[in-house]
């Protein structure tokens, strides 16, 4: 087979490969394949943003120790990251929690000190013992001292769960065929007053988006001066759940820095000129006195 024939066969194989692989991937990611065989259940699944609304802080749940708690207990000293999952979820929920840990672990904010993480199971059959297992696993993964005081894994009864999920716009459905829940994936950041401030979708979260979300939800009570400038230059887009550069603010900051730089340069030039002029003046000759030695 000559070189031209081999090239033709190679191109044909590549074309066939790129046609077949996406089709196989689409079959493997068909929602009907992931949860039961009823695709209509996914019409009930969505995330409605309720930015600016408040959640029912008086709702009662059980913590990972099986003790009754109220949501209000976690909104005492900073913003809260809320994750809605269920503990027997085989794939999506663990990915979401792994992604959350990866996003918050590099932050210089401390869970339990600057903010809290609240994970609630949407499955009323999940037990406190299962919540305790998740609590231990993810506090170890977070790897910070006192992490057990900043991460909270809750369980509850159907009415209380529905009350909270309706308040945040989290719609899900149970599939009796697979005994799994179809649900959206994402995290919600709330203010210390329990007001919905930011939605971030997916199972992998940007450290920057989470950081800016916490600063914004805290009413700028956490974060450095640099963080405040960055937040000023970025704008939260509710449609994507991400932050993008706000060009007008970026230009204002850049213009201010340019003006400041020019002012400093002009000041230094004038100062050098004045000092230089004084130092290069020729000295006047002193008259000799009568008794001076010739």
C-alpha positions as CSV (number, residue, x, y, z in Angstrom):
1,X,0.0,0.0,0.0
2,X,1.5,3.3,-1.1
3,X,1.7,6.4,1.1
4,X,-1.4,8.0,-0.6
5,X,-3.5,5.0,0.1
6,X,-2.4,4.8,3.7
7,X,-3.2,8.5,4.2
8,X,-6.7,7.9,2.8
9,X,-7.3,5.0,5.1
10,X,-6.1,7.0,8.1
11,X,-8.4,9.9,7.3
12,X,-11.4,7.6,6.9
13,X,-10.7,5.9,10.2
14,X,-10.4,9.3,12.0
15,X,-13.7,10.5,10.5
16,X,-15.5,7.3,11.6
17,X,-13.9,7.5,15.1
18,X,-15.1,11.1,15.7
19,X,-18.6,10.2,14.5
20,X,-19.0,7.1,16.6
21,X,-17.5,8.2,19.9
22,X,-19.8,11.2,20.5
23,X,-22.8,8.9,19.7
24,X,-21.6,6.3,22.3
25,X,-21.0,9.1,24.9
26,X,-24.5,10.5,24.3
27,X,-26.0,7.0,24.9
28,X,-24.0,6.6,28.1
29,X,-25.1,10.1,29.4
30,X,-28.8,9.8,28.5
31,X,-30.7,10.8,31.6
32,X,-33.0,7.9,31.2
33,X,-30.0,5.6,31.6
34,X,-28.8,7.3,34.8
35,X,-32.1,7.2,36.8
36,X,-34.6,4.5,35.9
37,X,-36.1,4.3,32.5
38,X,-38.6,7.1,32.7
39,X,-37.2,10.3,31.1
40,X,-40.3,12.2,32.0
41,X,-39.2,12.4,35.6
42,X,-36.5,14.9,34.6
43,X,-39.2,17.4,33.7
44,X,-39.7,17.9,37.4
45,X,-36.0,18.6,38.1
46,X,-34.7,22.1,38.0
47,X,-33.1,24.9,40.1
48,X,-35.2,28.1,40.3
49,X,-33.1,31.0,41.6
50,X,-34.8,32.8,44.5
51,X,-32.1,35.5,45.0
52,X,-32.9,37.9,47.8
53,X,-35.5,35.5,49.4
54,X,-35.1,34.1,52.9
55,X,-35.1,30.5,54.0
56,X,-37.1,29.2,57.0
57,X,-34.5,29.4,59.7
58,X,-36.8,27.9,62.3
59,X,-36.9,24.6,60.4
60,X,-35.9,21.6,62.6
61,X,-33.6,18.8,61.5
62,X,-31.3,16.2,63.1
63,X,-27.5,16.7,63.0
64,X,-24.9,14.0,62.4
65,X,-25.1,13.0,66.1
66,X,-28.9,12.5,65.9
67,X,-29.5,15.7,67.9
68,X,-32.3,18.1,67.0
69,X,-31.1,21.3,65.5
70,X,-32.6,24.4,63.9
71,X,-31.2,26.0,60.8
72,X,-30.8,29.2,62.7
73,X,-28.0,27.7,64.7
74,X,-25.7,27.7,61.7
75,X,-26.3,31.4,60.8
76,X,-24.5,33.0,63.8
77,X,-21.1,34.3,62.6
78,X,-20.9,34.3,58.9
79,X,-22.3,33.2,55.5
80,X,-23.4,29.6,54.9
81,X,-22.7,27.3,52.0
82,X,-25.8,25.0,51.5
83,X,-25.5,21.7,49.6
84,X,-28.6,19.6,48.9
85,X,-27.8,15.9,48.3
86,X,-28.7,12.5,49.7
87,X,-26.3,10.2,51.4
88,X,-27.0,7.0,49.5
89,X,-26.5,8.7,46.2
90,X,-24.2,6.5,44.1
91,X,-22.4,9.0,42.0
92,X,-23.6,12.7,41.6
93,X,-23.7,13.7,45.2
94,X,-20.2,12.4,46.2
95,X,-18.8,14.3,43.2
96,X,-20.6,17.5,44.3
97,X,-19.2,17.3,47.8
98,X,-15.7,16.4,46.5
99,X,-15.8,19.4,44.3
100,X,-16.9,21.6,47.2
101,X,-14.0,20.5,49.4
102,X,-11.6,21.1,46.5
103,X,-13.0,24.7,46.1
104,X,-12.9,25.7,49.8
105,X,-9.7,23.9,51.0
106,X,-7.3,26.5,49.4
107,X,-9.2,29.5,50.9
108,X,-7.7,31.3,53.9
109,X,-11.2,31.4,55.3
110,X,-11.9,28.8,58.0
111,X,-15.1,26.7,58.0
112,X,-16.6,27.0,61.5
113,X,-15.0,30.5,62.0
114,X,-15.6,32.6,58.9
115,X,-18.5,30.5,57.4
116,X,-20.4,27.2,57.8
117,X,-21.1,24.4,55.4
118,X,-24.5,22.8,55.8
119,X,-25.3,19.6,53.8
120,X,-28.9,18.4,53.9
121,X,-30.2,15.0,52.7
122,X,-33.3,15.3,50.6
123,X,-34.0,11.6,51.4
124,X,-36.2,11.3,54.6
125,X,-35.0,7.7,54.9
126,X,-31.3,8.7,55.4
127,X,-30.2,8.1,59.0
128,X,-28.1,10.2,61.3
129,X,-25.6,7.3,61.4
130,X,-25.1,7.7,57.6
131,X,-24.8,11.5,58.1
132,X,-22.1,10.9,60.7
133,X,-20.2,8.7,58.3
134,X,-20.3,11.5,55.7
135,X,-19.4,14.1,58.3
136,X,-16.2,12.2,59.3
137,X,-15.2,11.5,55.7
138,X,-15.5,15.1,54.5
139,X,-14.0,16.8,57.6
140,X,-11.0,14.6,57.2
141,X,-10.8,15.5,53.5
142,X,-11.1,19.2,54.3
143,X,-8.2,18.7,56.7
144,X,-8.4,21.9,58.8
145,X,-8.3,22.0,62.6
146,X,-11.8,22.4,64.0
147,X,-13.4,21.3,60.7
148,X,-16.0,19.2,62.6
149,X,-17.5,22.5,63.9
150,X,-17.8,24.0,60.5
151,X,-19.3,21.1,58.5
152,X,-22.8,20.0,59.3
153,X,-24.6,17.0,57.8
154,X,-28.3,17.0,58.5
155,X,-31.3,14.7,58.0
156,X,-35.0,15.4,58.4
157,X,-38.6,14.6,57.7
158,X,-40.3,15.1,54.4
159,X,-42.3,18.2,55.3
160,X,-39.2,20.1,56.7
161,X,-37.1,19.0,53.7
162,X,-39.7,20.1,51.2
163,X,-40.1,23.5,53.0
164,X,-36.4,24.2,52.7
165,X,-36.0,22.9,49.1
166,X,-39.1,24.9,48.0
167,X,-37.7,28.0,49.6
168,X,-34.4,27.8,47.6
169,X,-36.1,26.6,44.4
170,X,-34.5,23.1,44.4
171,X,-36.9,20.7,42.6
172,X,-36.3,17.0,42.6
173,X,-38.2,13.7,42.1
174,X,-37.9,10.2,43.4
175,X,-37.7,7.4,40.8
176,X,-39.2,4.2,42.2
177,X,-37.7,2.1,39.4
178,X,-34.1,2.8,40.4
179,X,-34.8,3.8,44.0
180,X,-32.9,7.0,43.4
181,X,-33.5,10.7,43.3
182,X,-33.3,12.8,40.2
183,X,-32.0,16.2,41.2
184,X,-30.0,19.2,40.0
185,X,-26.4,19.7,41.2
186,X,-25.0,22.9,42.7
187,X,-24.3,24.8,45.9
188,X,-26.1,27.9,47.4
189,X,-24.4,30.6,49.4
190,X,-26.5,32.5,51.9
191,X,-26.0,35.6,54.0
192,X,-25.7,35.4,57.8
193,X,-29.4,36.4,57.9
194,X,-30.4,33.4,55.8
195,X,-30.9,35.4,52.6
196,X,-30.2,33.6,49.3
197,X,-27.1,35.3,47.8
198,X,-25.6,33.1,45.1
199,X,-26.2,29.8,43.2
200,X,-23.2,28.0,41.7
201,X,-24.0,25.0,39.4
202,X,-22.3,21.7,38.7
203,X,-20.0,19.4,40.6
204,X,-16.8,21.3,40.2
205,X,-16.6,24.8,41.6
206,X,-14.1,27.6,41.0
207,X,-12.2,28.7,44.0
208,X,-12.6,32.3,42.8
209,X,-16.4,32.0,42.5
210,X,-16.8,30.5,46.0
211,X,-14.4,33.0,47.5
212,X,-16.1,36.0,46.0
213,X,-19.5,34.5,46.8
214,X,-18.5,34.2,50.5
215,X,-17.1,37.8,50.6
216,X,-20.3,39.1,49.0
217,X,-22.6,37.2,51.2
218,X,-20.7,38.3,54.3
219,X,-21.4,41.9,53.5
220,X,-17.7,42.4,53.0
221,X,-16.9,41.4,56.6
222,X,-14.4,38.8,55.5
223,X,-11.6,39.0,53.0
224,X,-8.6,41.4,52.5
225,X,-8.5,44.7,50.7
226,X,-7.2,42.9,47.6
227,X,-10.3,40.7,47.8
228,X,-12.6,43.7,48.0
229,X,-10.9,45.2,44.9
230,X,-11.3,42.0,43.0
231,X,-14.9,41.7,44.0
232,X,-15.4,45.3,42.8
233,X,-14.0,44.3,39.4
234,X,-16.1,41.2,39.0
235,X,-19.8,40.8,38.5
236,X,-21.9,37.8,39.6
237,X,-24.0,36.4,36.7
238,X,-27.1,34.6,38.0
239,X,-27.6,32.8,34.7
240,X,-24.2,31.0,34.9
241,X,-23.6,31.1,38.6
242,X,-20.2,32.5,38.0
243,X,-18.2,35.8,38.2
244,X,-17.0,37.7,35.2
245,X,-14.9,40.8,34.8
246,X,-17.0,44.0,35.0
247,X,-15.1,46.0,32.3
248,X,-16.2,49.4,33.5
249,X,-14.9,48.9,37.0
250,X,-11.7,47.3,35.7
251,X,-11.1,50.4,33.5
252,X,-11.9,52.7,36.5
253,X,-9.3,50.9,38.6
254,X,-6.8,50.8,35.8
255,X,-7.3,54.5,35.2
256,X,-6.9,55.4,38.8
257,X,-3.7,53.4,39.0
258,X,-2.4,55.2,35.9
259,X,-3.2,58.6,37.3
260,X,-1.5,57.8,40.6
261,X,1.6,56.5,38.8
262,X,1.8,59.6,36.7
263,X,1.4,61.9,39.7
264,X,4.2,60.0,41.5
265,X,6.5,60.3,38.5
266,X,5.9,64.1,38.1
267,X,6.5,64.6,41.8
268,X,9.8,62.7,41.6
269,X,10.9,64.6,38.5
270,X,10.2,68.0,40.1
271,X,12.0,66.9,43.3
272,X,15.1,65.7,41.5
273,X,15.2,68.9,39.4
274,X,15.0,71.2,42.5
275,X,17.7,69.2,44.4
276,X,19.8,69.0,41.3
277,X,19.6,72.7,40.6
278,X,20.7,73.6,44.1
279,X,23.6,71.3,44.0
280,X,25.1,72.4,40.6
281,X,25.1,76.2,41.4
282,X,28.7,77.5,41.0
283,X,30.1,78.9,44.3
284,X,31.0,82.6,44.4
285,X,34.7,83.4,44.9
286,X,35.6,84.5,48.5
287,X,37.7,87.7,48.6
288,X,41.2,87.3,50.0
289,X,42.0,89.1,53.2
290,X,45.0,91.4,53.6
291,X,46.9,89.0,55.8
292,X,46.5,86.1,53.5
293,X,49.6,84.3,52.4
294,X,50.5,85.0,48.8
